[in-house]
């Protein structure tokens, strides 16, 4: 197994190489599968992890997320970045604490949002204070922790591209390593965001867009978010519908992949 510093260096290097896909496991088993498929790094998903707890997105605690990260670190040698949501508190100190806890659990990167579930999008000055605290915490570690700063407008009912760009530019100026505006819907939006900043941009995959299109638009990193979780849930739901409504068990007739993926 690589040391945390070695994984951190590898993750940092990915952001200056060819554009790459970073998929999002929801538990240890899915992390093993993604590792076996050859992806170079993993990122947690807040909605997917909350699902494993039987809860809605945003309901996991920092302690639970740290335990989740430590569990993933034990089963894969890949670099792991953590969806730290809003930092588990509105204060800059809360954000710094979340970064440190993620690093202590074995992560080599993490993302911070500019959104509070109770009050909505933070005003820009408050968002800047929080990103500055995250940057300071990340730089205080003894390895290169890759900090992703997120502008949540487009998934929080405010698809204002001008404001999103202004926020990402502000986060870049504070030292964020990666910039991310989840919910961009078109290649033109992706291109506009990527052209407006000089740091690597993470883009959330959409079914109607391809990796080659996103790469051409300037994306450096493409994440899947909770998408894989819901693909898995949909597959289970389809089989269960056939069982419940028709007594049809044929959906269970699939090769068991464990010997190859989890050996």
N, C-alpha and C positions, 0 to 999 in steps of 0.2 A: 504493500500500500504506500502511496506517495504521502509525504508530509503535507501539512496544511500550507506551508510556504510554497512547496512545489506545485500544489494544485492552484494556489493563488497566482503564481507566475504564469502557469499554463492558461488560466482563465483570462488574465490580463492580455496575454499575447493573442488570444483569439480575436480580440477587439481591434487589432491592427493587421489582421490577416484577411483571408477571404470571408465574405459574409457567411454566416452560419445559422443553423436552426438550433434553438435551445428548447426542448420539449419540457413539459411540466408533469412530473409524477404526482400522484395523490397519496401514495403509500409506499412502503418498502418494496412490495412485490412489483408494482409498476415501475419503480426506479430500476430494479434489476432487469426488467424487460427492455427499458429504454437504453440502458447500458449495453445490453447484448446486441442491440440494433446499431451500435456504433456512433451514437451521438456524442459530441465532445464535451458537453456540460449539461447540467440540469438546473431547472428553476422550479421552486415550489409554486403551488397555486393555492391561494387563500380559499377560494370556493371549493376546490377539490378536497383540500384537507378538512374543511368544515363538514363536508359531506361524510367523510369517514367517521366523524364524531356524531353524525345524525343531526347536524345543525345547519343553519343558514350561513351564508358568507358573512364574514365580519364578526363572528361570534367566538372565535378561538382566542384564548389568552396568549400573552407573550410566553408564559411558561410552557403552555401546550405546544406552541410553535417551536420553541427551542428543543423540546423533547422530540418532536417530529423531525427536525433537522438532524439531531444526533442519531436518530434511527436510520435516516437515509445515509448518513456518513458511514455508518457501520456496514452497509450492504453494497456500497459502490465506491469506486476510487475516483469517480468523476468530480470535477469542481461543482459546487452547489451554490446557487444564488437564492436568496429568500425573499418571498413576497412579504414585506413587513407592514403592509397596509398603511395606516396613518401613523405608524410608530407607537401604537397602543397608548396614545395620549396626545393632547393638543400642545403641550409645552415642548420647547426645544430640548429640554433635558430628557423628556420621554423618548424622543427620537434617538438621541445619543445612546440612551440605555438600550434601546432595541438593537442598534447596530452592534454594540458590545456583546449583548447576549447571543446574537446570531453568530458572531465570530467565535465566542466561547463554545458554542455548540458544534463548530466545525465548518461553518459556511465561509466562503471566500468572496461573497458579494451579497447585495441586498438592495431592495427598492423601497422608496418612501413616497407616499402620495401627498398631494396638496389638498386633501379632502377629509372632512370630519363627518362621520355618519349622522351626528347630531345637529351640526350647524351648516353643513354644506362646504362649498369650496372656500378655502382660506383666502383672505385678501392677500395681494401679492407680497406686501411687506412681511406678513406673518409667515407666508410660505417660504420666503427668503430666509427668515430667521431659523426655520426648521431645517432647511437644506444646509445652511451654514453649520448648524450643530451636528448634522449627520456627517458632513465632510470632515469636521474637526475630529469626531469620534473615529471615523475610518482612518484618518491620517495618523491617529495616535496608536494604531495597532502596529505590530512588528512584521506585518506582511501587507502586500498591496490589495486591500479590500476594494472591490469594484462597486462603487456606489451608483445606483440608478435613481434619477429623480424623475418622478412622474407628474404629468399635468393631466388631471382627471376630467377636464371639461367634457370631452366627447362621450363619456359613458355616464355622466352625471347630469344630463339634461341641458348642457350649455355648449353646443357644438360651435363655439366661436374660435375659428382658426387663428385670427389675429391675436386674440388673448392667449391662446395656447402657445403660439410661437414666442410671444413676449415672455411668457413664463419659462419656457425652455431656455431661452437666451439668458434669462436671469439666473437660472439654475446652473447653466454652463459657466457663467462668469464667477460663480461661487466655488467652482471646482468639482461639480458632479462629473463622474466619468462617462456615464451613459445617460441619454435622454430618451424619454418614453411618453408618448401620448396615446394611450390605448383608445381604441374606437375609431381611428381614422378609417374611412370607408372607401376612399378612391385612391388610385395611383397618383392623381394630381395632388391630393392632400398629403400623401406620403412624400412626394417629391418636394412640395413646398416646405415641409418641416425639415427634411434632410438638407435642403439648400440653405436654410436659415441658420444652421448651427455648424460648428466644426467638430464637435465630439460625436462619437458613434451613436446612432439612433436605433433603438429597439422598436420593432413594429409587431403588433398583434396580428397573427394570421387570420385571414378571412377565407371562407370556402371559394369565393369567386375570384380570388387573386392567387397568382402563382409565385413561387420563390424567385423565378427569373424576372418577373415583373417588379417585385419588391427590391430585388438587388439592383436592377437598372434604375430604379427611382432613388437609390442611395441608402437603403436600409443595410445596416451592418449585422444586426441580430434580429431574428424572427422567433417569437415565442408563440406557444399554442394556448396559453392561458388555461382555463378550466375545460377547454374543448375535448381533450381526450377523456377526461372523467365522464363527461356527458355522453360521449360516444359509447363508452362502456355501459353506462346506465341504460341508454336507449336499447342496446343489444340485449341486456338482461330483461328489460321491460317487454321487448318483442317476444322473447321466448316464453316469458311468464303469461303473456296474453294468450298465446297458443295453448299453453297448458291449462289455464283457467277456463277458457271459453270452449275448447274443443277436446281437451284431454290429450293433446298432441305433444308427445315428448321428443319429437324428431329434432327439435332445436338443440337438444343436449348432445347430439351425435357429432362432436367435433374432436379433432385430435387433441390430446392433452399435451400442452407445450412445456410442461415443467422440466422434463429432462434436459432440453436444449437451453432454456432461458434461465433456469434457476439452479443449474448444477454447480 
